[in-house]
């Protein structure tokens, strides 16, 4: 039986993860869930941002279902999410962005952003020299090759037709040019054997085209910071962060989490949209071999968003987290009963 390490985290994390667990429960899956506590409250209590027991539990699980974290300005605190990404080498961040209802989408996006997850500026190594602060940005050949291979293989497995490389090689002529060159080196074979097109954009132009010409994109592969920013932009185009799921993939470990943060402005109010977390749980079900159940969740989400009465607060509706989740569950149960 697969074992899932569940880490709700801070802010809206526990609210949206509870919603996920309620939905997973009605699917009657043979899965074991184990909750682990990390986050700011635990740090205040014990001084530890992640115990070795939690790290072991995450490392040995078949998948990790992760909520959200608040990152305090205290320099003694290291984000447990970044620790997991580094320690478990979760190198590929997969962020599908899909419009569930044209009424709250600005553009009809259906794209997948693949973000390099281990390098770039996220090492946060900074040093001060005189009046300057120098920030390290590491881009290695190994990580570029690994993420580009991953993106093209994902395209083949998921029947995608085009991968776009997003970079800033006109300014960063060593690092980003290397990334672009490696992309076309790998892309040649995929174009030949799998008919997958490849092209590239500067990141600033890509940000504009996402809004004006979304049909230009099918899949994007990009470096860490560009991927972080573009995926929030893309989420904004399909209703906001409440609709953006993600998977963090490594060789042996797999973590699923909503793209959004802990949303302190709405935490505890019962109005967080759990859709991003539920879609992340669906990606987890795909990974665990329960693709039919994952499809059932996704289809039911589209169905219930078709009725404005079911809309969540972030898209102008009245449903809070619990109300929305119970409506979704009811519809899933109806569908299961009619199968
Ligand atoms: P972080 O630094 O962790 O990314 P943040 O505060 O910068 O945190 P988010 O927490 O992602 O970013 O929130 C950005 C905005 O999106 C906030 O206004 C928040 O309320 C809103 N938001 C985020 N998640 C949700 C959600 N699930 N439902 C509704 N609104 C959300």
Boltz pocket constraint, residues with backbone or C-beta under 6 A from the ligand:
constraints:
  - pocket:
      binder: B
      contacts: [[A, 12], [A, 16], [A, 69], [A, 70], [A, 71], [A, 241], [A, 242], [A, 259], [A, 260], [A, 261], [A, 262], [A, 263], [A, 264], [A, 265], [A, 266], [A, 271], [A, 272], [A, 273], [A, 274], [A, 276], [A, 314]]
      max_distance: 6.0
